[in-house]
Amino acid sequence: MTTATDAPFRVTLLGSGMPSPDPLRFGPATLIEAGSQKILVDAGRGATIRLSQLGIPIGSIDLMLLTHFHSDHVAGLPDIWLTGWLGGKFGGRTRPMRVLGPKGTLHLTHHLEEAFGADIAIRIADEGLPPDGARIDADEFERDGVIHDRDGLRVTCFEVDHGDRVKPAFGYRFDHAGKSAVLSGDTRYCENLVAHADGVDLLVHEVAMTSPASMAIERIRRVMEHHSTPADAARVFARCTPLLAVYNHLVLISDGVNATPSVQELIDATRQEYAGAFVVGEDLMAFCP
């Protein structure tokens, strides 16, 4: 791994949290910078704020990728889209925003355009903003494969297992300048993820943890059954042997009586199964494969 400063290939965690509001961990969103390209994977709560903290204009995002349609992963999409269109140094997009994701992406983006139609019309008439900047150029896919290949960056989508009823759900692999990074998306232990992340330089993986006592509660058990436990993730790490594994989208659950698992408990549980290099991600952490 190289340092994150001025690197040609960088992965930054804009949001490492879960649906519950948390000022320290915003909703799931990850920024990929490869050469001159900026790609955002998911748009959880607060993604625009994290981009602003980094000094990255929201309107400079070249491509938005979606992993699936749970609200905590797409709630910030209108904010990225419309704030990136506004005037000022934080916006300035004059071309349609490109969005690519699983089947259902066209439905989502079409209805967002309808829902914000009044705002768009007012701003075009009142502020003279360019109409093309308010459009969404969306496309979708249904199976594994290369979905973006431009200027030395290749992006491959692959299906993951976020539960029997949570479909579609995908992860992404990024290959650039001889280096590679994989984002697991939301998933249980998944052989397809292992196959696409084998030997990767950087593996960014979701994780969920709760106390044994909390597993007796049906609501919590149902959530846990849709995610990877530390043991599940450690098994993936051991199979894939990344140079570095990073925990992201931390789903640390309390039932209100038993304590929320701590980061140290998460580390300890992982170390029972995996001895390689890994870190627990936090918002604004950056990694260079």
Stockholm file with secondary structure:
# STOCKHOLM 1.0

chainA/1-289         MTTATDAPFRVTLLGSGMPSPDPLRFGPATLIEAGSQKILVDAGRGATIRLSQLGIPIGSIDLMLLTHFHSDHVAGLPDIWLTGWLGGKFGGRTRPMRVLGPKGTLHLTHHLEEAFGADIAIRIADEGLPPDGARIDADEFERDGVIHDRDGLRVTCFEVDHGDRVKPAFGYRFDHAGKSAVLSGDTRYCENLVAHADGVDLLVHEVAMTSPASMAIERIRRVMEHHSTPADAARVFARCTPLLAVYNHLVLISDGVNATPSVQELIDATRQEYAGAFVVGEDLMAFCP
#=GR chainA/1-289 SS CBCSTTCSEEEEEEECCCSSCCSSSCSSEEEEEETTEEEEECCCTTHHHHHHHTTCCGGGCCEEECSCCCHHHHTTHHHHHHHTTSSSTTCCCCSCEEEEEETTHHHHHHHHHHHTHHHHHHHHHHHCCCGGGGCEEEEEECSSEEEEEETTEEEEEEECCSCTTSCSCEEEEEEETTEEEEECCSCSSCHHHHHHHTTCSEEEEEEEEECTTGGGSHHHHHHHTTSCCHHHHHHHHHHHCCSEEEEEEEEEECCSSSCCCCHHHHHHHHHTTCCSCEEECCTTCEEBC
#=GC SS_cons         CBCSTTCSEEEEEEECCCSSCCSSSCSSEEEEEETTEEEEECCCTTHHHHHHHTTCCGGGCCEEECSCCCHHHHTTHHHHHHHTTSSSTTCCCCSCEEEEEETTHHHHHHHHHHHTHHHHHHHHHHHCCCGGGGCEEEEEECSSEEEEEETTEEEEEEECCSCTTSCSCEEEEEEETTEEEEECCSCSSCHHHHHHHTTCSEEEEEEEEECTTGGGSHHHHHHHTTSCCHHHHHHHHHHHCCSEEEEEEEEEECCSSSCCCCHHHHHHHHHTTCCSCEEECCTTCEEBC
//
